[in-house]
Amino acid sequence: MKYSFVMARVQSHFKYLQDLGYDVVCTCLQGSQNYGLDEYTEEYTSDVDTKSIIMPSIDDFVKGKQPVSTIEEMSNGEHAEVKDIRIMFEMFKKMNISYIELLYSNYVIINPKWEELIRTLFQERELISGHFRNQFIRCIVGMAYEKQKALCHPYPNIKDKIDKYGYDGKQLSHCFRLLDFLEKYKSGLPLAACYKVDEPRKIVMMNFKKQKTWDGKDILPVETAIEYCDKIVEQIKQLRDEMIGAEVVHKEARAFLDELQYKMIKGGNTMDKNNGSSGLGLSSVLTIIFVVLKLVGVINWSWWWVISPTLISLGLWLIVIVIYAIYLVHENSKY
């Protein structure tokens, strides 16, 4: 029943973004449900937040628009993060644990239009998640620092907890989860298993989320929460020092992402051009009409004008390909 409820929420995010005009490739759940740390009771209800990959249009390329990266807030307060495929794939290359997580989620809605291509992304998740191990570890440590900083910081979305308890227990729970993940990762467990939290730590993390002591019997004092968090982060740093090895980057993963991205953008804009039809595009139809009219003597245009619709279409594609090539060179030069 829980799975159906969560999937329905993910589906609503997907539909919401489509209604806003986004060409959504897929919508993936991100957060507590992926770790088995969600709860739906009167005392505590887990949020359902998602990240979605969207496709740019040919107009976005021609007009030089910046790739979309934003968060849409739904009426119920849930967050739907939206990222252009170019930005999302860069997140995979950077080994951000929050984005690699999407490849291991059981809660994914895929647009049938993109089913065949995007499935290969999930099928190659081990290639992607294992291509830059040191960077993955550093990203985990960086996230732990962020959670440590946020523990007592009155950010607008957690200010009520800070005012009441002096800290946000969810940040402490996050830090503990990252420690749990890194310990499993070091032991050689598959990444899918690393994301899942087992008993009894699951109970402790859920209690921390509710600002409670590890056994859930009392409210956890702010001083103790800070002490726990500092100790956990120190353990994470120690694991990092033990696990970091020689810098090895498997370029096959990045080549795969670049090729898939190219295929999807090219395919997507072909569909845009043909208005989703598998028949002839407008330029092809016009060219055929002009050729027939030329051959039967109805028009006496030069052949350059007769085939101009096709030439214009090819010219636009050349512009798109050049812009895309420049973008790839720029992004790959960062690594």
SERO-4910 file (N, C-alpha, C, O; in steps of 0.05 Angstrom, whole numbers):
BEGIN
 pado doro    nc1    nc2    nc3   cac1   cac2   cac3    cc1    cc2    cc3    oc1    oc2    oc3
  Met    A     17    -24      0      0      0      0     17     25      0     11     45    -14
  Lys    A     39     24     16     57     48     17     69     53    -11     71     76    -19
  Tyr    A     77     31    -25     89     35    -51     70     49    -70     78     67    -85
  Ser    A     45     40    -70     25     52    -87     20     81    -81     17     98    -99
  Phe    A     20     88    -55     16    115    -46     39    133    -56     34    154    -67
  Val    A     63    124    -52     87    140    -60     88    143    -90     94    164   -100
  Met    A     83    121   -105     84    122   -134     62    141   -145     67    155   -164
  Ala    A     40    142   -131     19    161   -140     28    189   -136     22    206   -153
  Arg    A     43    194   -115     53    221   -110     75    229   -131     75    251   -142
  Val    A     92    209   -138    112    214   -158     99    219   -185    107    237   -200
  Gln    A     78    204   -191     63    208   -216     50    236   -217     49    248   -238
  Ser    A     41    245   -194     29    272   -193     50    294   -198     44    314   -210
  His    A     75    289   -189     96    308   -195    102    308   -225    104    330   -238
  Phe    A    103    285   -237    108    282   -266     86    297   -282     93    312   -300
  Lys    A     61    293   -274     39    306   -288     39    336   -284     34    351   -302
  Tyr    A     46    344   -260     47    373   -253     67    387   -271     62    409   -281
  Leu    A     91    375   -274    112    387   -291    104    388   -320    109    407   -334
  Gln    A     91    366   -329     81    366   -357     61    388   -362     61    402   -382
  Asp    A     43    392   -342     23    413   -344     35    441   -345     24    460   -356
  Leu    A     59    444   -333     74    469   -334     88    474   -360     99    495   -365
  Gly    A     88    453   -377    100    456   -404    127    443   -407    139    445   -429
  Tyr    A    137    429   -387    163    416   -389    160    390   -405    140    376   -403
  Asp    A    181    384   -421    182    359   -435    197    339   -416    222    337   -418
  Val    A    182    326   -399    194    310   -378    202    282   -389    186    268   -401
  Val    A    227    276   -384    238    249   -392    230    229   -371    219    208   -377
  Cys    A    237    235   -346    230    217   -324    229    233   -298    243    254   -295
  Thr    A    214    223   -279    213    235   -252    220    213   -232    208    192   -232
  Cys    A    241    219   -216    251    200   -196    248    210   -168    252    234   -163
  Leu    A    240    193   -150    238    200   -122    265    204   -110    284    188   -116
  Gln    A    269    224    -93    294    228    -80    288    233    -50    273    251    -43
  Gly    A    300    217    -33    296    222     -4    291    197     12    298    175      4
  Ser    A    277    201     34    275    181     55    263    154     46    271    133     56
  Gln    A    245    154     26    233    129     17    254    111      4    252     87      5
  Asn    A    275    123     -8    296    107    -20    314     93      0    328     74     -6
  Tyr    A    313    103     25    330     91     46    314     74     65    325     61     83
  Gly    A    288     73     62    271     59     81    267     75    107    262     63    128
  Leu    A    270    101    105    268    118    129    242    135    128    242    157    141
  Asp    A    222    126    114    197    142    113    177    131    132    177    107    140
  Glu    A    159    149    141    138    141    160    114    159    154    116    182    147
  Tyr    A     90    147    158     65    161    153     46    157    176     28    139    175
  Thr    A     50    173    197     33    171    221     24    198    229     32    218    216
  Glu    A      7    199    249     -1    225    260     22    241    271     22    266    270
  Glu    A     42    227    282     65    240    294     84    250    273     96    272    277
  Tyr    A     88    235    252    108    243    232     99    233    204     91    210    201
  Thr    A    101    251    184     95    244    156    118    252    139    125    275    138
  Ser    A    129    233    124    151    238    107    142    253     82    121    248     71
  Asp    A    160    272     73    155    286     48    159    268     25    174    248     27
  Val    A    147    274      2    153    261    -23    165    282    -42    150    299    -53
  Asp    A    191    281    -46    204    300    -63    217    285    -87    225    262    -85
  Thr    A    219    299   -110    228    286   -134    249    303   -149    251    328   -144
  Lys    A    263    290   -167    280    304   -186    273    293   -213    269    269   -217
  Ser    A    270    311   -232    262    304   -259    282    313   -280    294    335   -278
  Ile    A    286    296   -300    302    303   -324    283    314   -345    262    302   -351
  Ile    A    290    337   -356    273    348   -378    290    352   -403    315    354   -401
  Met    A    277    354   -426    291    358   -451    289    387   -460    268    399   -458
  Pro    A    311    397   -471    310    424   -483    297    422   -511    298    400   -523
  Ser    A    287    443   -521    276    444   -548    297    455   -567    317    466   -559
  Ile    A    291    453   -593    309    465   -613    310    495   -610    331    508   -615
  Asp    A    288    507   -601    288    536   -596    307    544   -574    320    565   -575
  Asp    A    309    527   -553    328    532   -531    356    534   -541    372    551   -532
  Phe    A    363    517   -560    390    517   -571    395    541   -589    414    556   -586
  Val    A    376    546   -608    379    567   -627    380    594   -614    395    612   -622
  Lys    A    363    598   -593    361    623   -579    382    626   -556    383    646   -543
  Gly    A    398    605   -552    419    606   -532    409    608   -504    422    620   -487
  Lys    A    387    595   -498    376    596   -471    392    579   -452    403    558   -460
  Gln    A    394    588   -427    408    572   -407    393    547   -400    368    548   -399
  Pro    A    407    524   -396    393    500   -388    377    504   -362    386    517   -344
  Val    A    353    492   -361    336    496   -338    346    481   -314    354    458   -316
  Ser    A    346    494   -291    353    482   -265    338    497   -244    346    519   -235
  Thr    A    315    486   -235    298    500   -216    283    480   -199    284    456   -203
  Ile    A    268    491   -180    251    475   -162    223    486   -163    219    509   -158
  Glu    A    204    469   -170    176    476   -171    163    466   -145    166    443   -138
  Glu    A    150    484   -130    137    476   -106    107    471   -111     93    488   -122
  Met    A     98    448   -103     70    441   -107     53    452    -85     63    462    -65
  Ser    A     27    451    -89      8    464    -70      9    451    -43      3    464    -23
  Asn    A     18    426    -41     19    412    -15     47    415     -2     52    403     19
  Gly    A     64    432    -14     90    437     -2    112    418    -12    136    422     -5
  Glu    A    105    398    -27    126    380    -38    142    394    -60    132    411    -73
  His    A    167    385    -63    185    398    -82    191    380   -105    197    357   -102
  Ala    A    189    392   -129    195    377   -154    218    392   -167    215    413   -179
  Glu    A    242    381   -164    266    393   -176    267    386   -205    262    363   -213
  Val    A    274    406   -221    274    403   -250    301    409   -261    313    430   -255
  Lys    A    313    391   -277    339    396   -289    339    387   -318    331    365   -326
  Asp    A    350    405   -335    355    399   -362    374    374   -363    391    371   -346
  Ile    A    370    357   -383    386    333   -385    416    339   -384    432    323   -374
  Arg    A    424    362   -396    453    368   -396    464    373   -368    486    365   -362
  Ile    A    448    386   -351    456    391   -324    455    366   -307    473    360   -291
  Met    A    433    350   -311    430    326   -295    453    306   -301    464    294   -283
  Phe    A    461    304   -326    483    286   -333    509    296   -322    527    280   -315
  Glu    A    512    322   -319    537    333   -307    537    325   -277    558    320   -266
  Met    A    514    325   -264    512    316   -236    521    287   -233    534    280   -213
  Phe    A    514    271   -253    523    243   -252    553    242   -255    567    226   -241
  Lys    A    564    258   -272    593    258   -276    608    268   -251    630    259   -245
  Lys    A    595    286   -237    608    297   -213    604    279   -189    615    284   -167
  Met    A    589    257   -192    585    236   -172    571    247   -147    577    238   -124
  Asn    A    552    265   -150    536    275   -128    518    253   -118    502    242   -133
  Ile    A    521    245    -93    507    222    -81    477    225    -84    462    205    -87
  Ser    A    467    250    -82    438    255    -83    427    249   -111    403    243   -114
  Tyr    A    444    251   -132    435    247   -159    441    218   -168    425    206   -182
  Ile    A    463    207   -159    469    179   -164    446    162   -152    439    141   -163
  Glu    A    436    171   -130    414    157   -116    390    152   -134    376    132   -132
  Leu    A    385    171   -153    361    169   -170    362    143   -187    342    132   -194
  Leu    A    387    135   -194    390    111   -211    383     86   -196    380     64   -208
  Tyr    A    381     87   -169    375     64   -153    347     65   -140    340     47   -124
  Ser    A    332     85   -146    305     88   -134    286     68   -146    288     61   -170
  Asn    A    268     58   -130    246     40   -139    222     56   -148    202     45   -157
  Tyr    A    223     83   -145    201    100   -151    208    118   -174    218    140   -170
  Val    A    202    109   -198    209    124   -222    186    123   -242    174    102   -247
  Ile    A    179    147   -253    160    149   -275    174    157   -300    188    178   -300
  Ile    A    172    142   -321    185    148   -346    165    155   -368    145    141   -371
  Asn    A    171    176   -382    154    184   -405    157    162   -427    180    157   -435
  Pro    A    135    150   -436    137    129   -456    152    138   -481    165    121   -495
  Lys    A    151    164   -487    166    174   -510    196    169   -509    210    166   -529
  Trp    A    206    169   -483    235    166   -479    242    139   -467    265    134   -460
  Glu    A    223    121   -466    227     95   -451    252     80   -461    269     72   -445
  Glu    A    254     76   -487    276     59   -498    303     70   -491    321     55   -483
  Leu    A    307     96   -495    334    108   -490    340    111   -461    362    104   -452
  Ile    A    321    121   -445    327    128   -417    330    102   -401    344    103   -380
  Arg    A    319     80   -409    322     55   -395    352     47   -394    361     35   -375
  Thr    A    366     54   -415    395     47   -416    410     62   -394    431     52   -384
  Leu    A    401     85   -386    414    100   -364    412     84   -339    432     82   -324
  Phe    A    389     73   -333    386     57   -308    400     30   -310    410     20   -290
  Gln    A    401     19   -334    415     -6   -338    445     -3   -334    458    -23   -326
  Glu    A    455     20   -340    484     25   -337    491     39   -311    512     53   -309
  Arg    A    474     37   -291    479     52   -266    505     44   -252    518     61   -239
  Glu    A    513     19   -254    537     10   -241    562     23   -254    581     31   -241
  Leu    A    561     25   -281    582     38   -296    585     68   -287    607     78   -283
  Ile    A    562     81   -285    562    110   -278    570    114   -249    587    131   -244
  Ser    A    559     99   -231    564    103   -202    592     94   -194    602    103   -173
  Gly    A    605     78   -210    632     69   -203    655     82   -218    678     73   -216
  His    A    648    102   -234    669    112   -253    689    131   -240    710    136   -251
  Phe    A    683    142   -216    701    161   -203    698    159   -173    686    176   -160
  Arg    A    709    137   -162    704    130   -134    713    151   -114    699    158    -96
  Asn    A    737    163   -118    747    183   -100    728    207    -98    723    218    -76
  Gln    A    718    215   -121    701    239   -122    674    232   -107    663    250    -94
  Phe    A    665    208   -110    641    199    -97    644    202    -66    627    212    -52
  Ile    A    667    192    -57    672    194    -28    674    223    -19    663    230      2
  Arg    A    688    239    -34    690    268    -27    663    281    -26    658    298     -9
  Cys    A    645    274    -45    618    286    -45    602    278    -20    587    294    -10
  Ile    A    606    253    -11    592    244     13    602    261     37    586    269     54
  Val    A    628    265     39    639    281     61    629    310     59    622    322     79
  Gly    A    628    320     35    619    348     31    590    351     40    582    371     51
  Met    A    573    331     34    546    332     42    543    331     73    526    344     85
  Ala    A    561    315     85    560    313    115    567    340    127    555    348    147
  Tyr    A    586    354    115    592    381    124    568    400    122    562    416    140
  Glu    A    553    397    100    529    414     96    509    408    117    497    427    128
  Lys    A    504    383    123    484    376    144    493    385    171    477    393    188
  Gln    A    519    383    177    530    392    202    525    422    206    518    432    227
  Lys    A    530    437    184    526    466    184    496    473    188    490    492    201
  Ala    A    479    457    175    450    463    176    437    455    203    414    462    208
  Leu    A    451    439    219    440    428    243    426    450    261    404    446    270
  Cys    A    440    472    265    429    493    282    425    519    267    420    540    280
  His    A    427    519    241    424    543    226    394    549    220    381    531    210
  Pro    A    385    573    225    356    579    221    348    584    192    339    606    186
  Tyr    A    352    564    175    343    567    148    312    570    148    299    559    166
  Pro    A    300    585    129    271    590    130    254    565    133    234    565    147
  Asn    A    262    543    119    245    519    119    247    503    144    231    484    149
  Ile    A    267    509    162    270    494    187    271    512    211    277    504    233
  Lys    A    265    538    207    267    557    229    249    550    252    256    555    275
  Asp    A    225    539    247    207    532    269    220    511    287    216    512    312
  Lys    A    234    492    276    248    471    292    271    484    308    275    477    331
  Ile    A    286    501    295    308    514    309    298    531    332    310    530    354
  Asp    A    276    545    328    265    562    350    255    544    373    257    552    396
  Lys    A    244    521    366    233    504    387    253    486    401    253    484    426
  Tyr    A    272    474    386    291    455    397    320    464    398    336    453    412
  Gly    A    325    484    381    353    494    379    368    480    356    391    487    350
  Tyr    A    356    460    344    368    445    322    347    431    306    324    429    314
  Asp    A    355    421    282    337    405    266    346    376    266    367    370    255
  Gly    A    331    359    278    338    331    280    342    316    254    356    296    252
  Lys    A    329    326    233    332    313    206    360    315    196    370    297    183
  Gln    A    374    337    203    402    340    194    420    320    209    439    309    197
  Leu    A    415    315    234    430    295    249    425    267    238    444    252    235
  Ser    A    400    262    231    393    236    219    407    233    192    417    211    186
  His    A    409    254    176    423    253    150    452    246    154    463    229    140
  Cys    A    465    259    174    493    253    179    498    224    186    516    211    177
  Phe    A    480    214    203    483    186    212    479    167    188    492    147    185
  Arg    A    460    174    170    455    158    146    479    158    128    487    137    117
  Leu    A    492    181    125    516    182    108    539    166    120    554    153    105
  Leu    A    541    165    146    561    148    159    555    119    153    572    103    146
  Asp    A    530    112    156    521     84    151    527     76    122    536     54    117
  Phe    A    521     94    104    526     90     75    556     85     70    563     65     57
  Leu    A    572    102     81    601    101     76    613     75     87    631     63     75
  Glu    A    604     67    111    614     42    123    607     18    105    624      1    101
  Lys    A    583     18     94    575     -4     77    590     -3     51    598    -24     40
  Tyr    A    594     21     41    609     24     16    637     14     18    648      1      0
  Lys    A    649     20     41    677     11     46    678    -20     48    697    -32     39
  Ser    A    657    -32     58    656    -61     62    653    -76     35    656   -100     34
  Gly    A    646    -61     14    643    -74    -12    615    -82    -19    611    -96    -39
  Leu    A    595    -73     -3    567    -80    -10    559    -66    -36    570    -45    -43
  Pro    A    541    -78    -52    530    -64    -75    518    -38    -68    507    -35    -46
  Leu    A    519    -19    -86    509      8    -80    480      8    -72    471     24    -55
  Ala    A    464     -9    -85    436    -10    -79    431    -17    -49    413     -6    -37
  Ala    A    448    -34    -38    446    -42    -10    457    -20      8    448    -17     31
  Cys    A    476     -4     -2    487     18     15    466     39     20    466     51     42
  Tyr    A    448     44      2    427     64      6    406     56     26    394     73     38
  Lys    A    402     30     30    382     21     49    393     19     77    414      9     82
  Val    A    377     30     96    385     30    124    371      7    138    347      2    135
  Asp    A    387     -9    153    377    -32    167    372    -26    197    381     -6    208
  Glu    A    357    -45    209    353    -43    238    380    -50    252    395    -65    240
  Pro    A    386    -39    275    370    -21    291    375      8    285    362     26    296
  Arg    A    394     13    266    400     41    260    377     56    249    374     80    253
  Lys    A    360     42    235    336     55    223    319     67    245    309     90    242
  Ile    A    315     53    267    299     64    289    312     88    301    299    108    308
  Val    A    339     87    305    353    110    316    351    135    298    346    157    308
  Met    A    354    131    272    352    153    253    324    165    253    321    190    252
  Met    A    304    148    255    277    159    255    272    174    281    258    195    281
  Asn    A    283    165    303    280    180    328    295    207    327    284    227    337
  Phe    A    318    207    315    333    233    312    316    252    295    316    276    301
  Lys    A    303    242    274    286    259    257    265    274    274    257    296    268
  Lys    A    255    260    294    234    270    311    245    286    335    230    292    354
  Gln    A    270    292    335    284    307    356    286    291    382    287    302    404
  Lys    A    285    265    380    285    248    404    312    234    408    329    233    390
  Thr    A    315    223    432    340    208    438    340    183    422    320    176    409
  Trp    A    363    169    422    365    146    404    344    124    410    337    109    392
  Asp    A    335    122    435    315    102    442    287    113    440    267     98    445
  Gly    A    284    138    433    257    150    429    242    157    454    218    163    453
  Lys    A    255    156    478    241    160    503    239    189    511    220    197    525
  Asp    A    258    205    502    259    233    511    266    251    487    276    242    466
  Ile    A    262    277    492    271    297    472    302    299    474    313    301    496
  Leu    A    315    299    451    344    301    451    353    330    455    345    347    439
  Pro    A    368    336    476    377    364    480    396    373    458    410    357    445
  Val    A    395    399    452    411    410    431    441    405    434    455    399    415
  Glu    A    450    407    459    479    402    464    487    374    457    508    369    445
  Thr    A    470    355    463    476    327    456    474    322    426    490    307    415
  Ala    A    455    335    413    452    333    384    477    343    370    487    331    351
  Ile    A    488    366    379    512    377    367    536    358    372    552    353    354
  Glu    A    537    347    396    559    328    403    558    303    385    578    295    375
  Tyr    A    534    292    382    531    268    365    539    275    336    554    260    323
  Cys    A    530    298    326    535    305    299    565    309    294    576    299    274
  Asp    A    578    322    312    607    327    309    622    300    309    641    297    293
  Lys    A    615    282    326    628    256    327    623    240    301    641    226    291
  Ile    A    599    241    291    592    227    267    609    237    243    619    222    227
  Val    A    610    264    241    626    276    219    655    269    221    668    264    201
  Glu    A    666    268    246    694    259    249    698    231    239    719    225    227
  Gln    A    679    213    245    681    186    236    680    184    205    694    168    193
  Ile    A    663    201    193    661    202    164    688    211    152    697    200    132
  Lys    A    700    232    164    726    242    154    747    220    157    764    217    139
  Gln    A    747    205    178    766    184    182    763    162    161    782    152    150
  Leu    A    738    155    155    733    136    133    743    146    107    754    131     91
  Arg    A    738    172    101    748    183     76    778    180     74    788    172     53
  Asp    A    793    186     95    822    184     94    831    155     90    852    151     77
  Glu    A    815    136    100    822    108     96    815     98     68    828     80     58
  Met    A    795    110     56    785     99     31    796    112      5    797    100    -16
  Ile    A    804    138      8    814    152    -16    840    139    -26    859    135    -11
  Gly    A    840    132    -52    863    120    -64    873    136    -87    869    160    -89
  Ala    A    886    122   -106    895    135   -130    872    146   -146    850    134   -148
  Glu    A    876    170   -159    855    182   -175    851    167   -201    868    168   -219
  Val    A    829    153   -203    822    138   -227    795    146   -237    775    145   -222
  Val    A    794    154   -262    768    162   -274    764    144   -299    780    144   -317
  His    A    742    129   -298    736    111   -320    720    127   -341    696    133   -337
  Lys    A    733    134   -363    721    152   -383    699    139   -398    683    153   -412
  Glu    A    696    112   -397    675     99   -411    647    109   -402    629    111   -418
  Ala    A    645    114   -376    620    124   -365    612    151   -377    589    156   -384
  Arg    A    632    169   -378    627    196   -388    621    195   -418    604    210   -428
  Ala    A    635    177   -433    629    174   -461    601    164   -465    587    173   -483
  Phe    A    592    145   -448    565    134   -450    544    157   -445    525    159   -459
  Leu    A    549    173   -424    530    194   -418    529    215   -440    507    224   -447
  Asp    A    552    222   -451    553    241   -474    538    231   -498    523    245   -511
  Glu    A    542    205   -504    529    193   -527    499    191   -523    483    197   -541
  Leu    A    490    183   -499    462    181   -494    449    208   -494    427    212   -505
  Gln    A    462    228   -483    452    255   -483    448    265   -511    428    277   -518
  Tyr    A    468    260   -528    466    269   -556    443    255   -571    428    269   -585
  Lys    A    440    229   -567    419    215   -580    391    225   -572    373    228   -588
  Met    A    389    231   -546    363    240   -536    356    268   -546    333    274   -553
  Ile    A    376    286   -545    371    313   -554    365    314   -584    347    327   -593
  Lys    A    381    298   -599    376    297   -628    348    285   -634    333    295   -650
  Gly    A    342    263   -620    316    250   -624    293    267   -616    273    268   -629
  Gly    A    297    281   -594    276    298   -583    269    321   -602    246    327   -606
  Asn    A    290    333   -613    285    355   -631    275    347   -658    261    362   -672
  Thr    A    281    322   -666    269    311   -690    239    308   -686    223    313   -704
  Met    A    232    298   -662    203    296   -656    189    323   -655    167    326   -664
  Asp    A    203    343   -643    192    370   -643    187    380   -671    166    391   -678
  Lys    A    207    375   -688    206    385   -716    182    372   -731    169    385   -747
  Asn    A    178    347   -725    156    333   -739    130    333   -723    111    319   -731
  Asn    A    130    349   -701    106    351   -685     97    323   -674     73    318   -672
  Gly    A    118    306   -668    111    280   -656    103    260   -677     95    238   -669
  Ser    A    103    267   -703     94    248   -724    117    232   -734    140    241   -735
  Ser    A    112    207   -741    132    190   -753    133    194   -784    149    181   -797
  Gly    A    116    212   -795    116    217   -823    136    238   -831    155    244   -816
  Leu    A    133    249   -855    151    269   -866    148    295   -850    126    303   -842
  Gly    A    171    310   -847    170    336   -834    160    357   -854    158    351   -878
  Leu    A    155    381   -844    145    403   -861    164    409   -884    156    414   -907
  Ser    A    191    410   -877    210    417   -898    211    397   -920    213    404   -944
  Ser    A    208    371   -913    208    350   -934    183    352   -951    185    349   -976
  Val    A    161    357   -939    135    359   -954    137    383   -974    129    380   -997
  Leu    A    147    406   -964    149    430   -981    168    425  -1005    163    433  -1027
  Thr    A    190    411   -999    210    405  -1020    197    388  -1041    201    392  -1065
  Ile    A    183    367  -1033    170    349  -1052    149    364  -1070    148    361  -1094
  Ile    A    134    382  -1057    114    397  -1071    127    415  -1092    119    417  -1115
  Phe    A    149    429  -1083    163    447  -1101    176    432  -1125    175    442  -1147
  Val    A    187    408  -1119    199    392  -1141    178    384  -1161    182    387  -1185
  Val    A    155    375  -1152    133    367  -1170    124    391  -1187    120    388  -1211
  Leu    A    120    414  -1174    111    438  -1188    132    447  -1209    125    456  -1230
  Lys    A    157    443  -1202    179    450  -1220    179    432  -1244    182    441  -1267
  Leu    A    176    406  -1239    177    386  -1261    153    388  -1280    156    383  -1304
  Val    A    130    396  -1270    106    398  -1288    104    426  -1300     85    432  -1315
  Gly    A    123    444  -1293    124    470  -1306    107    491  -1294    103    513  -1305
  Val    A     95    486  -1270     78    506  -1257     95    529  -1246     86    552  -1247
  Ile    A    119    524  -1237    137    545  -1228    164    542  -1243    171    521  -1252
  Asn    A    177    565  -1247    202    565  -1261    225    575  -1244    244    588  -1253
  Trp    A    223    568  -1217    244    576  -1199    270    560  -1205    270    540  -1218
  Ser    A    292    572  -1194    317    557  -1196    316    534  -1176    300    534  -1158
  Trp    A    333    513  -1181    332    490  -1164    340    497  -1135    332    484  -1117
  Trp    A    356    518  -1131    364    526  -1104    339    534  -1088    337    527  -1065
  Trp    A    321    549  -1101    296    556  -1087    278    532  -1083    264    530  -1062
  Val    A    278    514  -1102    261    490  -1100    268    473  -1075    251    464  -1061
  Ile    A    294    470  -1071    303    453  -1049    310    469  -1024    321    459  -1004
  Ser    A    303    495  -1024    310    513  -1001    298    504   -974    311    507   -954
  Pro    A    273    492   -973    263    483   -947    282    462   -934    287    463   -910
  Thr    A    292    444   -950    311    423   -940    337    436   -931    348    429   -910
  Leu    A    347    455   -947    372    469   -940    370    484   -914    388    484   -898
  Ile    A    347    498   -911    342    513   -886    341    494   -862    353    500   -841
  Ser    A    327    472   -865    326    452   -844    354    441   -837    360    439   -813
  Leu    A    369    435   -857    397    425   -852    414    446   -839    430    440   -821
  Gly    A    410    471   -847    425    493   -835    419    496   -805    437    501   -789
  Leu    A    393    494   -798    386    496   -770    398    473   -754    408    477   -731
  Trp    A    398    449   -765    410    426   -751    440    430   -748    451    422   -727
  Leu    A    453    442   -768    481    447   -766    487    466   -743    507    463   -728
  Ile    A    470    487   -740    474    506   -718    471    492   -691    487    496   -673
  Val    A    450    474   -689    446    459   -664    470    442   -657    479    441   -634
  Ile    A    480    427   -677    502    409   -673    527    425   -664    542    416   -647
  Val    A    533    448   -677    556    464   -670    554    474   -641    573    473   -626
  Ile    A    530    484   -634    526    495   -607    529    472   -587    542    476   -566
  Tyr    A    518    449   -593    520    426   -575    549    417   -572    558    410   -550
  Ala    A    564    417   -594    592    408   -593    608    427   -576    625    419   -560
  Ile    A    603    453   -578    617    473   -562    611    469   -533    628    471   -515
  Tyr    A    585    463   -527    577    458   -499    592    434   -487    602    435   -465
  Leu    A    593    412   -503    607    388   -493    636    393   -488    647    384   -468
  Val    A    649    408   -506    678    414   -503    682    430   -478    701    426   -462
  His    A    664    450   -473    666    467   -450    663    451   -424    678    455   -405
  Glu    A    642    433   -423    637    418   -399    659    398   -393    667    394   -370
  Asn    A    669    384   -414    690    364   -410    716    376   -403    733    363   -391
  Ser    A    720    402   -409    745    415   -402    747    420   -372    769    427   -362
  Lys    A    725    416   -357    725    420   -328    738    397   -314    746    400   -291
  Tyr    A    741    375   -327    751    351   -314    779    344   -322    791    325   -312
***
